[in-house]
């Protein structure tokens, strides 16, 4: 066995390849959310919709990293963006990261991130008729929220087509998602 090959660090993917991979992940997760909805698994669908949005944010953050770095004032924040925020998209920082994306031209993304986080909460806690813990009092309300987030995701990814490295795999995944939405 050649241990020398194992010791070499793996090459980092290019920005274009990373963005394409995360967009594909987002489309696939969104497709699973729709499938789970059709199967009546609303909490699972909520979790998949959240994962789809999180992967989408990761793609956008990496795509816009140069602009985001230019808007930050401190070296520490720039380092945090490059080393932690973009590769991990921490759930606890999604609101701030969405605000940063709005600052570089992705308008309205914070409201959709709020929805994704509400769905994440719903996944773990389920419906709450008193609306004390969950934003959704019923499975039906949560299902509508899942569908709305998935539709928004598909539209935003479609709008990115001319700006990112688009390939047949992404096109097929987007087409499959569009069919599932109908």
N, C-alpha and C positions, 0 to 999 in steps of 0.2 A: 504494500500500500504506500502511495506517495504522500507522505505527511507534509511535504513542502507545499503542495497545492492546497491543503487544508488550512495552512497557516496564513495564506495570503488573504488580505481583506477583500471582501466582495466589492466590485465597483459600484459606486452610487449611480442610481438611474438618473438620466437627464431629467430636467424639469418637464420637458414634453412627455416623456415616458411615464413619469410619476403622475402627472395630471391625468393622462389618458387612463392609467390603471385605476386611479381613484374615482374617475368618472364612471368607468365600467363597473367598479364595485358598487357605486351609488345606484346605477341603473338596475343592477341585479338585485340588490337589497330592496329597492322599490318594487320590483316585480314580485319578489317574495311577499312583500306587505300586501299587495293586491291579491295574491293567491291565498294568503291566510285569511283576508277579509272574506273572500268567496267561500272559504271553508268554515266560516263562523268563528275563527280564532282571533278575536279582536285585540286582545292583549298582546299576542304574538305579532300581529300586524303593526301595532303601535311601536313595538320594539324594533321591528325591521324598518319602519318609516324613519324612526330616530337614527338608526345606523346609516340609512341611505343619506339623510341630511348631513350627518357628521362626516361621511366620506366626501360628500359634495363640498362641504366647508374646507376639508383638507386639500382638495383639488384647487379650490379658489385661492386659498391662502398661499399655496406653493406657486400658483400662476401669477399672483399679484405680489409676491414677496419683495421684489425690488421696490415697488411703490410703497409697500407697507414700511419697509426699512427707511425710506426717505421721509416718512411722516413721523417717525419716532425720534425723540430727542436724546435719549440716553443710550449709551453703549450696552448697558445691562439689558435694556428692553429689546434692542436689536438681537443680542445673543439669545435671549429667551425666545424670541420669534423663530430664529433659525434652528435652535437646538431642541426646543421643547414644544412650542405651540404648534408649529406646522406639522411635524411628524406625529404628534400625539393627539392634537385637538382635544384637550382635556375638557370634560363635561362642565366642570366648574368655571371654565374660562370662555365657554362658547359665546356668551352674551358679549363680553368685551371684544372678542375676536370678530364677531359680527359687526359690532360698532366700527371697528377699524376697517372692515371691508366696505362699509357704507361710506366712510371717509374717502375711500379711493374709487367710489363710483358704483358700488353695488347697492343701489337704493332698495329699501324695504326688507333687506335680508334679516334684520334684527327681529322683526315681527314673526317671520317664519321660523327663526331659531327659537323664539319663545314657544311657538306651537310645538316644535320638535321636542323641546324640553318638557312641555306639558304631557306629551305622548309618552316620553320616557318615564315620567312619574306614574302615568296611568298604567304602563306595562307592569310596574312593580306593585302598585296599590289597588288597581282595579277601579271600577266605578264607585262613585261616592254620591249617593242621592242627596246628602246634606250639603254637598259642594264645599265641605270644610277642608278636605285634603286634596281632592282631585278637581281639576277644572271641568271634568266630564261626569255628569250625573248618571249616564247610562252608556251601554255598549253602543247604541245608535249614534249618540253624540260623538263618541270617540271614533267610530267608523267614518263619520263625515269629516272629522279632523284629519284622519289618516289619508283619506282620498284627496282632500284639499292640499295637503303637504306633498303628496306624490305628484299631483298635477302641476303644482308650482315647480317642483324639482325638474320634471320633464321639460317644462317650458324654459327654465333657466339653462338647463343643459343644451337644449336646442339652440338657444341664443348664443351659446359659446362656440358652436360649430365652426364659424369662420375664423375664430381667434385661437383655437387649440389644434393640436395634432390629432386629426380625426381619422378613424380607420373603419374598416368594414365591421369589425367586432363591435365597436361603439354604435355604429349605424344599426346593426341588427338588434342590439340590446335596446336601443331607443325605440325602434319599430315594434319590438315585442311588448315593451312597456306601454306604448300608445295603444296597441291592440287590447291589452289587458285592462286598460283604463276604460275603454268603451263599454 
